[in-house]
Amino acid sequence: MKHSIRSLNRFRPFLVVAALLAFNARPAFAQSTTFSSTTLQTGISNSLAVIMMFGFVLGIFSVIYGGFAIRRGDVDQGKMSILGGAIIAAAPAVIYAFFKIFGLDTSSAVGVGTFQ
């Protein structure tokens, strides 16, 4: 008896997660069975927008870190950090420009709207 209680306590976090997943998955079965590519495209577009924003912020921090590294005297590391940060921050705009150039922006999920 003591052994089964000890093993139950060990698996308690897993049981809680399994129960939460089971209760939260129940409403998913009540969803419509029709597939809409517009909904999928909107979801992908929103996901890419979030990734782009995180990448932009990460690139800005990397550029700032490179400036501090140069100020400390580590010029080579600073230059590489600034270059890497600029590439990370500019990557979404460059990819979107390629999509525009090749005419793929009309039916793609890359565009996230206008930046103001």
N, C-alpha and C positions, 0 to 999 in steps of 0.2 A: 504494500500500500504506500509506504513511504517513497519507494522508488518511482512509482507512477506520478505522484504529486511533484516530485523534483523534476521529472522530465516534462511534465505539463508546464511548470514555471519556466523551463528553459525555452519552450516553444511558444510561450504566450505572445511575444511580439509578432511572430509569424501568423499565429491564429487571428490576432486582431487585424492585421493587414489583409488576410484572406477574407475575413468577415466583411471588412469595409469594401473590398473589391466586389464581393458577391452582392452586397446591398446596393452599390452604386452601378453595377452592371445591369441590374434589373430594368431600369428605364430605357436602356439602349435597345432592348428587344421590342419596345413599343414604338420605335421610330418607323418612319416610312421605308418601304422596301425599294422604292424607286431611286435610281442613281442619278444625280445631277452633276454634270461636269462643271457647271458654273459655281456650285457650292465648293467643289474641290479646288477649282482655280482660285476662288476667293480665299480659301483657307491657306493654300500654298503662298499666295501673294502676301497675306498677313504674316505668315511665318517668316517669309523672306524679309519683310519690312522690319520685324523684330531683330533678326540676325544682322541686317544692315545697320541698324541703330547701335547694336552692341559692338559691331566691328568698327563703326565710326568712332565711338567713344574710346574703344581700346586703341585705335590708331592715334587719336589725339593724346592719350596718356603716354603712349610710346614716344611720340615726338617730344613731349615735355620731359620725359625721362632722359631722352638723348641730349636735350639741352643741359640738364643738370649734370649728366656724365661728362660733357665737354667742359663745363664749368669746373668740375672736380679735377680735370686733367686727363681723363680717359677719352682722348679724342677719337680713337678708332671705334670704340664701343659706342660712343655718342653718335658718330656718323651713321653707323649701321642701324642704330635704334631709330634715328630720324628717318632714314630711308625706308626701313621696314614699316614704321608708323604711317608714313605717307602712302605707301603701297596699300596697307590695310585700310586706311581711311578712304582712299580713292577707288578701291576695287569695285564697289557697287556702281559707282558712276561710270567707270570704264566698261563694265559688263553691260550696263544698260545702253551705253552708246553703241556698242557692237550690235546689240539687239535692234536698235533703231536703224543703224547703217544697213543691216541685212534684211530689214523689213519683217522681223520676227516679233515686233512689239504688239501687233494687233491681236494675236491669239495666244499670247504667252502670259505667264503668271509673274513675270519679272517686274513689270511696272508697278509701283506702289502709289501712284498718284503724283500730284504736283507738290514740290517742296516750296514752302512759303517763308 
